[in-house]
Amino acid sequence: MAKVLIVEDDKDLNNAYTIILKKAGHTVESALNGKIALTAVKKFKPDLILLDLLMPIMGGLEFLQNYNLDSHNGVKVLIFTNMENSPEVNEAYSLGATRCIIKSWTAPQNLTKIVNDVLISRKKAKS
């Protein structure tokens, strides 16, 4: 399937998302903040990044400001937050995020479907 980088500071959520996406057949790496993620993307080269906005050390917006999506071959970024329609979410879109997923509204089985749908659209866009 695809390579997914999960950037989430809540260790329990990070582990749960990792298990869910691995069960769906994806190769998964994780980072607990944006600073670690900037290093991880260089080695892991993900197809998709599942990115929390509010994290210590470096949050999702700062990660996006430092990670030039245009130069990374169509990597998709899904914002995973509880801040619906916030200025931070709007800024994430302006920095290249593909979609915003509300944590509290997303059941685990739906996470896999959303990730797979975005990856399918990524494949279509590349061909």
N, C-alpha and C positions, 0 to 999 in steps of 0.2 A: 504494500500500500504506500503510505507516504511517511515522511519524516516530520514530526511535530515537536516543537519546542514549547513547553508550558512555562510561563513566567508568572509565578504566583507565590506570594510570601506566606500564605497560610499553609503550613506543612501538611495538615490533614486533607485540605482541598487539593493541594498539589499531588499528593499520593493517590487520592481518589480519581482525579482526572487521568493520571498516568495509567492506573489499572484499567479504567474504562477504555481508553484509547488503545492500549496494548491489546486488550481483548478483541478490539475491532480490527486488529492486524497492523496497526501503525507502529513505527519505530519512534520511541518517545524519549526525549531528554527533558530535564527540568532545571529551572533556575529560580532562586528565591528572591531575586531583585533584578532590576534592569542592568546594573553594572555587571553582574555575573552573566546575564544573558548576552551582553555585547561580546564577551569572550566566547561564550558557547556557540553563537551563530557562526563564528569564523571556522570553528572545528566541525560542527555538526551539519551546517548548511541545510537548514530546515526548508520544507515546502510551505509550512504554515506555522505561525506563531500565535499561541493563545496567551494574551497579554492582559494582566491585571493593571489597573491604572494607579491605585494607591498602594505603594510599597515603600519600606524604609530604604535608605541609602540612595536608590535611584528608582523613581516611579516609572510608570508606563509612558507618560508623555515625554519625559526626559530621554528615555530609551529611544522612542521614535525620533526625537530631535537629533540623536547621535547616530542613528541607524538609517542610512539612506536607502529607502525601499526601492527607489528607481534603479539602483545599481545592483540589486540582488535577484535578478532573473525571475521576477514574478512572484516572490514570496508574498503570501497572503497573511494579514494580521487581523485576528479576531480579538476585539476588546471584550474582556470578561469582567464585568463590574456590576455594582448595584446602583450606579448613578445614571439613571435613565434621563435622557434629554438635558444633560448638564453641559456647561461650557467646556469641561474637560473632554467629554465624549465628542463634542463638535470639533474641538481642536485635534483630537486623535484622527477624526475623519480627514481633516485638512492636511494631516501629516501622512496620510495614505492608508489608514485602517480601512478594512473591507466591510466589516460588520461589527455591531455591538450586541453582545449577548448579556442579558440580565441574569446574574447568578441565581438569585432567589426564584426566578421563574423557569429555570431550565432544569428539567429532570435529566438524570444521567443518560438515559437512552436517547433523549433528544440531542444531547451534546454530540454524540457520535453521528447522528443524522446531519446536524448542522455542519460539522467538520467535513464529513464526506461530501455534502452538497457544495461547499466552498471549494474543495479540492477538485471536484468534477468540473466546476466552472473555470478553475485555473487551468486544467488540462485543455479544455476547449479553447480558451484564450491563447494558449501557447501554440495550438495547431493551426 
